[in-house]
Amino acid sequence: MADQTLLEKLALVLKNWQERLIDISKSNPLLGLNRSRAARLEIKAPDFIFLSKTLVDDEGQIKLPFVQKKVQRTLLAEDENDDGEQYILQNGDIDFIYPNLGDLRRKTRKIFDSSRSSLVERGVNTLYLAVGCLNWEDGVMGKSESPIIMIPCEFEYKGASKALILKMADGDAVLNPALHYYLGKREEIICRGRSFQRILGKRKQVGF
């Protein structure tokens, strides 16, 4: 009984330490994607049920679209951008929302470079597939868009001439810790007329 009480106290201490390490400033992208400069891509298709089943349940892989500068006329798809460059696109298993192929190429490379640098230099994985986005507002943060469920991911790199492969990394899918902590500590949060708990409850009913 004494050992159990000690373990419970230690767990509480660790939880308090973890919460103190959470960045609850406006610059944290987990609290405001709309304010963040972090590279990100919004998914157009397929839906999150397919993505989560592939990555989490089946431990499968998802091939990203691959964009190259045009070097010859044997094209799968073609797009001329504002920078004067022409690109070819090889479709993957996932489709993103983007203004042009040049933008898709730059953002994909930036996400890959940033995630690899964080892992090599700091030993921290910063690559996540975010499922769902909560639109909320308060007097401190203002209007905010925050990811709800986060699936840790990693890239499989097969060379500069190959598409990146996305797969789930070690760890579990979790509720956004910064969002959960912030909204749990403050009152008068506006969530489109619904409470945070009800939103999360609905997400659980459709697969989580």
Contacts in CASP RR format, 6 or more apart in sequence:
PFRMAT RR
TARGET T0000
AUTHOR 0000-0000-0000
METHOD contacts of the structure
MODEL  1
MADQTLLEKLALVLKNWQERLIDISKSNPLLGLNRSRAARLEIKAPDFIF
LSKTLVDDEGQIKLPFVQKKVQRTLLAEDENDDGEQYILQNGDIDFIYPN
LGDLRRKTRKIFDSSRSSLVERGVNTLYLAVGCLNWEDGVMGKSESPIIM
IPCEFEYKGASKALILKMADGDAVLNPALHYYLGKREEIICRGRSFQRIL
GKRKQVGF
18 177 0 8 1.000
19 181 0 8 1.000
22 177 0 8 1.000
22 178 0 8 1.000
22 181 0 8 1.000
23 30 0 8 1.000
23 178 0 8 1.000
24 31 0 8 1.000
24 178 0 8 1.000
24 181 0 8 1.000
24 182 0 8 1.000
25 31 0 8 1.000
26 32 0 8 1.000
26 35 0 8 1.000
26 141 0 8 1.000
27 35 0 8 1.000
27 36 0 8 1.000
28 36 0 8 1.000
28 178 0 8 1.000
29 35 0 8 1.000
29 36 0 8 1.000
29 38 0 8 1.000
29 40 0 8 1.000
30 146 0 8 1.000
30 147 0 8 1.000
30 176 0 8 1.000
30 177 0 8 1.000
30 178 0 8 1.000
30 179 0 8 1.000
31 141 0 8 1.000
31 144 0 8 1.000
31 146 0 8 1.000
31 178 0 8 1.000
31 179 0 8 1.000
31 182 0 8 1.000
32 141 0 8 1.000
32 144 0 8 1.000
32 145 0 8 1.000
32 146 0 8 1.000
33 40 0 8 1.000
33 133 0 8 1.000
33 145 0 8 1.000
33 146 0 8 1.000
33 147 0 8 1.000
34 143 0 8 1.000
34 144 0 8 1.000
34 145 0 8 1.000
35 144 0 8 1.000
38 114 0 8 1.000
39 107 0 8 1.000
39 110 0 8 1.000
39 111 0 8 1.000
39 114 0 8 1.000
40 107 0 8 1.000
40 111 0 8 1.000
41 96 0 8 1.000
41 97 0 8 1.000
41 98 0 8 1.000
41 104 0 8 1.000
41 107 0 8 1.000
41 108 0 8 1.000
41 111 0 8 1.000
42 96 0 8 1.000
42 97 0 8 1.000
43 51 0 8 1.000
43 94 0 8 1.000
43 95 0 8 1.000
43 96 0 8 1.000
43 97 0 8 1.000
44 95 0 8 1.000
44 96 0 8 1.000
44 97 0 8 1.000
45 94 0 8 1.000
45 95 0 8 1.000
46 93 0 8 1.000
46 94 0 8 1.000
46 95 0 8 1.000
48 131 0 8 1.000
48 132 0 8 1.000
49 206 0 8 1.000
49 207 0 8 1.000
51 62 0 8 1.000
51 94 0 8 1.000
51 129 0 8 1.000
51 131 0 8 1.000
52 131 0 8 1.000
52 151 0 8 1.000
52 173 0 8 1.000
52 207 0 8 1.000
52 208 0 8 1.000
54 60 0 8 1.000
54 61 0 8 1.000
54 62 0 8 1.000
55 62 0 8 1.000
55 129 0 8 1.000
55 151 0 8 1.000
55 153 0 8 1.000
55 166 0 8 1.000
55 167 0 8 1.000
55 168 0 8 1.000
56 151 0 8 1.000
56 168 0 8 1.000
56 173 0 8 1.000
59 167 0 8 1.000
59 168 0 8 1.000
60 167 0 8 1.000
60 168 0 8 1.000
61 156 0 8 1.000
61 165 0 8 1.000
61 166 0 8 1.000
61 167 0 8 1.000
62 93 0 8 1.000
62 94 0 8 1.000
62 165 0 8 1.000
62 166 0 8 1.000
62 167 0 8 1.000
63 92 0 8 1.000
63 93 0 8 1.000
63 94 0 8 1.000
63 163 0 8 1.000
63 164 0 8 1.000
63 165 0 8 1.000
63 166 0 8 1.000
64 92 0 8 1.000
64 93 0 8 1.000
64 94 0 8 1.000
64 108 0 8 1.000
64 163 0 8 1.000
64 164 0 8 1.000
64 165 0 8 1.000
64 166 0 8 1.000
65 89 0 8 1.000
65 90 0 8 1.000
65 91 0 8 1.000
65 92 0 8 1.000
65 94 0 8 1.000
65 95 0 8 1.000
65 96 0 8 1.000
65 104 0 8 1.000
65 108 0 8 1.000
65 163 0 8 1.000
66 89 0 8 1.000
66 90 0 8 1.000
66 92 0 8 1.000
66 162 0 8 1.000
66 163 0 8 1.000
66 164 0 8 1.000
67 87 0 8 1.000
67 88 0 8 1.000
67 89 0 8 1.000
67 90 0 8 1.000
67 101 0 8 1.000
67 102 0 8 1.000
67 104 0 8 1.000
67 105 0 8 1.000
67 108 0 8 1.000
68 87 0 8 1.000
68 88 0 8 1.000
68 90 0 8 1.000
68 105 0 8 1.000
68 161 0 8 1.000
69 85 0 8 1.000
69 86 0 8 1.000
69 87 0 8 1.000
69 88 0 8 1.000
70 78 0 8 1.000
70 85 0 8 1.000
70 86 0 8 1.000
70 87 0 8 1.000
70 88 0 8 1.000
75 88 0 8 1.000
76 88 0 8 1.000
76 89 0 8 1.000
76 90 0 8 1.000
76 91 0 8 1.000
77 88 0 8 1.000
77 89 0 8 1.000
77 91 0 8 1.000
77 101 0 8 1.000
78 86 0 8 1.000
78 87 0 8 1.000
78 88 0 8 1.000
78 89 0 8 1.000
79 86 0 8 1.000
79 87 0 8 1.000
79 89 0 8 1.000
79 100 0 8 1.000
79 101 0 8 1.000
79 102 0 8 1.000
80 86 0 8 1.000
81 87 0 8 1.000
81 100 0 8 1.000
81 101 0 8 1.000
81 102 0 8 1.000
81 103 0 8 1.000
82 100 0 8 1.000
83 102 0 8 1.000
85 102 0 8 1.000
87 101 0 8 1.000
87 102 0 8 1.000
87 105 0 8 1.000
89 101 0 8 1.000
89 104 0 8 1.000
90 163 0 8 1.000
92 163 0 8 1.000
94 166 0 8 1.000
96 104 0 8 1.000
98 104 0 8 1.000
98 107 0 8 1.000
108 164 0 8 1.000
111 127 0 8 1.000
112 155 0 8 1.000
112 157 0 8 1.000
112 164 0 8 1.000
114 126 0 8 1.000
115 125 0 8 1.000
115 126 0 8 1.000
115 127 0 8 1.000
115 154 0 8 1.000
115 155 0 8 1.000
116 155 0 8 1.000
118 124 0 8 1.000
118 125 0 8 1.000
118 126 0 8 1.000
119 125 0 8 1.000
119 126 0 8 1.000
119 154 0 8 1.000
125 152 0 8 1.000
125 154 0 8 1.000
125 169 0 8 1.000
127 152 0 8 1.000
127 153 0 8 1.000
127 154 0 8 1.000
127 155 0 8 1.000
127 169 0 8 1.000
128 147 0 8 1.000
128 150 0 8 1.000
128 151 0 8 1.000
128 152 0 8 1.000
128 153 0 8 1.000
129 150 0 8 1.000
129 151 0 8 1.000
129 153 0 8 1.000
129 166 0 8 1.000
130 147 0 8 1.000
130 148 0 8 1.000
130 149 0 8 1.000
130 150 0 8 1.000
130 151 0 8 1.000
130 176 0 8 1.000
131 147 0 8 1.000
131 148 0 8 1.000
131 149 0 8 1.000
131 150 0 8 1.000
131 151 0 8 1.000
131 173 0 8 1.000
131 203 0 8 1.000
131 208 0 8 1.000
132 147 0 8 1.000
132 148 0 8 1.000
132 149 0 8 1.000
132 203 0 8 1.000
133 145 0 8 1.000
133 146 0 8 1.000
133 147 0 8 1.000
133 148 0 8 1.000
134 145 0 8 1.000
134 146 0 8 1.000
134 147 0 8 1.000
134 148 0 8 1.000
134 179 0 8 1.000
134 191 0 8 1.000
134 196 0 8 1.000
134 199 0 8 1.000
135 143 0 8 1.000
135 144 0 8 1.000
135 145 0 8 1.000
135 191 0 8 1.000
135 192 0 8 1.000
136 144 0 8 1.000
136 146 0 8 1.000
136 183 0 8 1.000
136 189 0 8 1.000
136 190 0 8 1.000
136 191 0 8 1.000
136 192 0 8 1.000
137 143 0 8 1.000
137 144 0 8 1.000
137 189 0 8 1.000
137 190 0 8 1.000
138 186 0 8 1.000
138 188 0 8 1.000
138 189 0 8 1.000
138 190 0 8 1.000
140 186 0 8 1.000
141 182 0 8 1.000
146 176 0 8 1.000
146 178 0 8 1.000
146 179 0 8 1.000
147 176 0 8 1.000
147 179 0 8 1.000
148 175 0 8 1.000
148 176 0 8 1.000
148 179 0 8 1.000
148 199 0 8 1.000
148 200 0 8 1.000
148 203 0 8 1.000
149 173 0 8 1.000
149 174 0 8 1.000
149 175 0 8 1.000
149 176 0 8 1.000
149 203 0 8 1.000
149 208 0 8 1.000
150 173 0 8 1.000
150 174 0 8 1.000
150 175 0 8 1.000
150 176 0 8 1.000
151 168 0 8 1.000
151 173 0 8 1.000
152 168 0 8 1.000
152 169 0 8 1.000
152 170 0 8 1.000
152 171 0 8 1.000
152 172 0 8 1.000
152 173 0 8 1.000
153 166 0 8 1.000
153 167 0 8 1.000
153 168 0 8 1.000
153 169 0 8 1.000
154 166 0 8 1.000
154 167 0 8 1.000
154 168 0 8 1.000
154 169 0 8 1.000
155 164 0 8 1.000
155 165 0 8 1.000
155 166 0 8 1.000
156 164 0 8 1.000
156 165 0 8 1.000
156 166 0 8 1.000
156 167 0 8 1.000
157 164 0 8 1.000
158 165 0 8 1.000
173 208 0 8 1.000
175 200 0 8 1.000
183 189 0 8 1.000
183 196 0 8 1.000
184 196 0 8 1.000
189 196 0 8 1.000
191 199 0 8 1.000
END
